[in-house]
Amino acid sequence: MSRPTALELPANVAARRLETARGSFAVLDGTPDPQAPYRGAALLVPGYTGSKEDFLDLMPPLTAAGFRVVAADGRGQHESGGPRDEAAYAQAELAADITAQTAAVAVAYATGRVHLLGHSLGGHLVRAAVLAAGPLPWASLTLMSSGPAAIAPDQQVRTQMAVDFLPTTDMETAWHAMRAMDAENAPEAADGEPVAPAWLDEFLHRRWVSTIPEQLIATARQLMTEPDRVGELAAVPLPKLVLSGEVDYAWPVPWMDEMAVRLRARRVVVKGAEHSPNAERPAETAAALVAFWTGVTEE
């Protein structure tokens, strides 16, 4: 899961609700720097167990470059809420939500087409949205740390736990079980201090227990069964970027290299980053996004 470096909102970022044709979603809304030329809007979609806060570190450099940036909690994710019904979190439902969010952003800010980015599971969801709706609502598509099909076999073991464990337990018990497993597998901090600061642990706990368990179960199934739809996406006439860190445990980097070739997409590997370049190397990640989005806008 992504771990933001801070939770304090910059002065130009507001927490609010985005009202759409498919319901209300919690978002972080970053206003572009008035001193920069306005370059359009972007919608950022988080991954499995994630939330809008995963993109907080990207917002200052992206808004400074002139972009309106909206990061959204999906249905059943963190502060958006959702029904206790797995069917509500089918991929087609979540993809339709993204299309509705895009339309709401475009109307609210009287902007043109919106740049779309999905991180991890979010990459599969934005891909599904584009394949269902076509290219017209969007200016570009970025797949961040998201691969061509199902996650790697060794990662499916942990993901299967959500499918097996969550239907018969509460989120608090599941949290403690997950943290115990993490502690067993994590190296000890060299200075004896906690690996994560207290404020981050508190946030991750709050986010976990506020996420709807049926959302986690349904999307876990998707991560383990997603088919390869790269060929379909390659046929959509939309500028594409595949961005990742140098190491990725969910989808090996060579898988994403090959996917970028098949998509005829721009490829960026962020040095020093792993599965969450948005939080691990935000300046470098934002620079890559600005270069891509600006190039698309100016074409």
C-alpha positions as CSV (number, residue, x, y, z in Angstrom):
1,M,0.0,0.0,0.0
2,S,1.1,3.6,-0.6
3,R,2.4,5.5,2.4
4,P,2.1,9.3,2.1
5,T,4.9,11.3,3.7
6,A,2.5,13.7,5.4
7,L,-1.3,14.2,5.7
8,E,-1.4,18.0,6.1
9,L,-3.2,19.5,3.1
10,P,-1.3,22.1,1.1
11,A,-3.0,25.5,1.1
12,N,-4.3,24.9,-2.4
13,V,-5.7,21.4,-1.7
14,A,-9.2,20.9,-0.3
15,A,-11.0,17.8,0.9
16,R,-14.6,17.8,-0.5
17,R,-17.3,15.7,-2.1
18,L,-17.5,15.3,-5.9
19,E,-21.1,14.9,-6.9
20,T,-21.6,12.7,-9.9
21,A,-24.4,10.9,-11.8
22,R,-23.4,7.7,-9.9
23,G,-23.2,9.2,-6.4
24,S,-21.0,11.3,-4.2
25,F,-17.2,10.6,-3.8
26,A,-14.7,11.9,-1.3
27,V,-11.9,13.7,-3.2
28,L,-8.8,15.9,-2.6
29,D,-9.1,18.8,-5.0
30,G,-5.9,20.6,-5.9
31,T,-6.2,24.1,-7.4
32,P,-3.6,25.1,-10.0
33,D,-1.1,27.8,-9.3
34,P,-2.6,31.0,-10.7
35,Q,0.8,32.2,-11.7
36,A,1.2,29.1,-14.0
37,P,-0.5,28.7,-17.4
38,Y,-3.6,26.5,-16.9
39,R,-2.9,23.1,-18.6
40,G,-6.0,21.1,-17.8
41,A,-7.3,18.7,-15.2
42,A,-6.3,15.2,-14.1
43,L,-8.2,12.5,-12.2
44,L,-6.1,10.2,-10.0
45,V,-7.5,6.7,-9.1
46,P,-5.9,4.8,-6.2
47,G,-5.1,1.1,-5.8
48,Y,-6.1,-1.8,-3.7
49,T,-6.4,-0.8,0.0
50,G,-5.4,2.7,-1.0
51,S,-7.1,6.1,-1.0
52,K,-6.9,9.6,-2.4
53,E,-4.2,10.5,0.2
54,D,-1.8,8.3,-1.7
55,F,-1.4,11.2,-4.2
56,L,-0.9,14.0,-1.7
57,D,2.8,14.2,-2.3
58,L,2.2,14.6,-6.1
59,M,-0.3,17.5,-5.7
60,P,2.1,20.4,-5.0
61,P,4.3,19.8,-8.1
62,L,1.4,19.0,-10.4
63,T,-0.6,22.0,-9.4
64,A,2.5,24.2,-9.6
65,A,2.8,23.2,-13.2
66,G,-0.7,24.4,-13.9
67,F,-2.9,21.3,-13.6
68,R,-6.1,20.9,-11.7
69,V,-5.7,17.6,-9.8
70,V,-8.5,15.6,-8.3
71,A,-7.7,12.4,-6.4
72,A,-10.8,10.3,-5.5
73,D,-11.7,7.6,-3.1
74,G,-13.6,5.0,-5.1
75,R,-16.8,3.4,-4.1
76,G,-16.5,1.7,-0.7
77,Q,-13.0,3.0,-0.3
78,H,-12.0,5.0,2.8
79,E,-14.3,8.1,3.0
80,S,-16.5,7.4,0.0
81,G,-18.7,4.7,1.5
82,G,-20.6,2.1,-0.3
83,P,-23.0,-0.9,0.0
84,R,-22.3,-4.2,1.8
85,D,-22.7,-6.1,-1.5
86,E,-19.9,-7.6,-3.5
87,A,-21.8,-7.1,-6.7
88,A,-21.6,-3.3,-6.2
89,Y,-17.8,-3.6,-6.7
90,A,-17.7,-5.5,-9.9
91,Q,-15.1,-4.1,-12.2
92,A,-17.7,-2.7,-14.6
93,E,-19.4,-0.8,-11.8
94,L,-16.1,0.7,-10.6
95,A,-15.2,1.6,-14.1
96,A,-18.5,3.4,-14.7
97,D,-17.9,5.4,-11.5
98,I,-14.6,6.6,-12.9
99,T,-16.3,7.7,-16.1
100,A,-18.9,9.6,-14.0
101,Q,-16.2,11.2,-11.9
102,T,-14.4,12.3,-15.1
103,A,-17.6,13.9,-16.4
104,A,-18.2,15.7,-13.1
105,V,-14.6,17.1,-13.0
106,A,-14.9,18.3,-16.6
107,V,-18.2,20.1,-15.8
108,A,-17.1,21.5,-12.5
109,Y,-14.0,23.1,-13.9
110,A,-15.2,23.8,-17.5
111,T,-12.2,22.0,-18.7
112,G,-11.6,19.9,-21.8
113,R,-10.7,16.3,-21.7
114,V,-9.3,15.0,-18.5
115,H,-5.9,13.2,-18.0
116,L,-6.6,9.9,-16.3
117,L,-4.2,8.0,-14.0
118,G,-4.6,4.7,-12.2
119,H,-2.2,3.3,-9.6
120,S,-1.9,-0.5,-9.2
121,L,-5.5,-1.9,-9.1
122,G,-6.5,1.6,-10.2
123,G,-4.7,0.9,-13.5
124,H,-7.0,-2.0,-14.2
125,L,-10.0,0.1,-13.3
126,V,-9.1,3.0,-15.5
127,R,-8.3,0.6,-18.4
128,A,-11.8,-0.9,-18.0
129,A,-13.3,2.6,-18.0
130,V,-11.5,3.5,-21.2
131,L,-12.4,0.2,-22.9
132,A,-16.1,0.7,-22.0
133,A,-16.5,4.4,-22.7
134,G,-13.9,5.0,-25.5
135,P,-11.3,7.7,-25.6
136,L,-13.4,10.8,-25.8
137,P,-13.7,11.8,-22.1
138,W,-9.9,11.7,-21.6
139,A,-6.8,13.5,-22.8
140,S,-4.4,10.7,-21.9
141,L,-4.1,7.5,-19.9
142,T,-1.4,6.7,-17.3
143,L,-0.9,3.2,-15.9
144,M,1.2,3.6,-12.8
145,S,2.7,0.4,-11.2
146,S,-0.1,-1.6,-12.9
147,G,0.5,-4.7,-15.1
148,P,-1.1,-6.4,-18.1
149,A,-3.1,-9.0,-16.3
150,A,-3.4,-10.7,-12.9
151,I,-0.8,-10.0,-10.2
152,A,2.3,-12.2,-9.8
153,P,1.7,-15.7,-8.2
154,D,3.6,-15.0,-5.0
155,Q,1.4,-11.9,-4.4
156,Q,-1.8,-13.9,-4.9
157,V,-1.1,-15.8,-1.6
158,R,-1.5,-12.6,0.5
159,T,-4.4,-11.3,-1.7
160,Q,-6.3,-14.6,-1.3
161,M,-6.3,-14.0,2.5
162,A,-8.8,-11.1,1.9
163,V,-11.1,-13.4,0.1
164,D,-10.8,-16.2,2.7
165,F,-10.6,-14.2,5.9
166,L,-12.8,-11.1,5.6
167,P,-16.2,-12.8,5.1
168,T,-15.9,-14.3,8.6
169,T,-14.2,-11.6,10.6
170,D,-14.4,-7.9,11.4
171,M,-12.1,-5.3,9.9
172,E,-10.4,-4.6,13.2
173,T,-9.4,-8.2,13.8
174,A,-8.3,-8.5,10.1
175,W,-6.1,-5.4,10.6
176,H,-4.3,-6.9,13.6
177,A,-3.7,-10.2,11.8
178,M,-2.3,-8.4,8.7
179,R,0.0,-6.2,10.8
180,A,1.3,-9.2,12.7
181,M,2.1,-10.9,9.4
182,D,3.9,-7.7,8.2
183,A,5.9,-7.5,11.4
184,E,7.1,-11.1,10.9
185,N,8.3,-10.3,7.4
186,A,9.7,-6.8,7.8
187,P,13.3,-6.1,8.7
188,E,13.9,-4.4,12.0
189,A,14.8,-0.7,11.9
190,A,18.5,-0.2,12.3
191,D,18.1,2.4,15.1
192,G,15.4,0.5,17.0
193,E,12.7,3.0,16.2
194,P,9.3,2.0,14.6
195,V,9.5,1.5,10.9
196,A,6.5,3.8,10.4
197,P,5.7,7.0,12.5
198,A,2.7,6.9,14.8
199,W,0.6,9.3,12.7
200,L,1.1,7.0,9.6
201,D,0.1,3.9,11.5
202,E,-3.0,5.7,12.8
203,F,-4.0,6.8,9.3
204,L,-3.4,3.4,7.7
205,H,-5.5,1.8,10.5
206,R,-8.3,4.3,10.1
207,R,-8.3,3.9,6.3
208,W,-8.4,0.1,6.6
209,V,-11.3,-0.1,9.1
210,S,-13.4,2.5,7.1
211,T,-13.1,0.6,3.8
212,I,-16.0,-1.7,3.0
213,P,-14.9,-5.3,3.3
214,E,-16.9,-6.4,0.3
215,Q,-14.9,-3.8,-1.8
216,L,-11.7,-5.5,-0.7
217,I,-13.0,-9.0,-1.3
218,A,-14.4,-8.2,-4.8
219,T,-11.3,-6.3,-5.9
220,A,-9.0,-8.9,-4.5
221,R,-10.7,-11.4,-6.8
222,Q,-10.2,-9.0,-9.7
223,L,-6.4,-8.7,-9.0
224,M,-6.0,-12.5,-9.1
225,T,-8.1,-13.1,-12.2
226,E,-7.7,-10.1,-14.4
227,P,-7.2,-11.2,-18.0
228,D,-4.7,-9.6,-20.4
229,R,-6.5,-6.8,-22.2
230,V,-3.5,-5.0,-23.5
231,G,-4.4,-5.7,-27.1
232,E,-7.8,-4.1,-26.7
233,L,-6.3,-1.1,-25.0
234,A,-3.7,-0.7,-27.7
235,A,-6.4,-0.2,-30.2
236,V,-7.9,2.8,-28.4
237,P,-6.5,6.0,-29.9
238,L,-5.4,7.7,-26.7
239,P,-1.9,8.8,-25.6
240,K,-0.6,6.3,-23.0
241,L,2.1,6.3,-20.4
242,V,3.4,3.3,-18.4
243,L,5.2,4.5,-15.3
244,S,6.7,2.4,-12.5
245,G,9.5,2.1,-10.0
246,E,12.6,0.1,-10.6
247,V,11.2,-2.8,-8.5
248,D,7.7,-4.0,-8.3
249,Y,6.3,-7.0,-6.3
250,A,2.8,-7.0,-7.8
251,W,3.8,-7.0,-11.4
252,P,7.5,-7.5,-12.3
253,V,9.1,-4.6,-14.1
254,P,9.8,-6.6,-17.3
255,W,6.1,-7.3,-17.5
256,M,5.4,-3.6,-17.6
257,D,8.2,-3.0,-20.1
258,E,6.6,-5.5,-22.4
259,M,3.2,-4.0,-21.9
260,A,4.4,-0.5,-22.8
261,V,5.8,-1.9,-26.1
262,R,2.5,-3.6,-26.9
263,L,0.6,-0.4,-26.1
264,R,3.0,1.7,-28.0
265,A,3.1,3.8,-24.9
266,R,5.7,6.1,-23.4
267,R,7.7,4.3,-20.7
268,V,9.1,5.9,-17.6
269,V,11.0,4.0,-14.8
270,V,11.5,6.1,-11.7
271,K,14.8,5.4,-10.1
272,G,14.8,4.6,-6.4
273,A,11.1,3.8,-6.4
274,E,9.2,0.5,-6.0
275,H,5.4,-0.1,-6.2
276,S,4.4,3.5,-5.1
277,P,6.5,6.0,-7.0
278,N,3.8,8.6,-6.2
279,A,4.9,8.5,-2.5
280,E,8.4,7.1,-2.7
281,R,9.8,9.6,-5.4
282,P,7.0,12.2,-5.8
283,A,9.2,14.9,-7.4
284,E,10.5,12.6,-10.1
285,T,7.1,11.1,-10.7
286,A,5.4,14.4,-11.0
287,A,8.1,15.6,-13.4
288,A,7.4,12.6,-15.6
289,L,3.6,13.3,-15.5
290,V,4.0,16.9,-16.3
291,A,6.2,16.2,-19.3
292,F,3.8,13.6,-20.6
293,W,0.6,15.6,-20.0
294,T,2.1,18.9,-21.3
295,G,3.3,17.1,-24.4
296,V,-0.2,15.7,-25.0
297,T,-1.8,19.1,-24.5
298,E,0.6,20.8,-26.9
299,E,0.3,18.2,-29.7
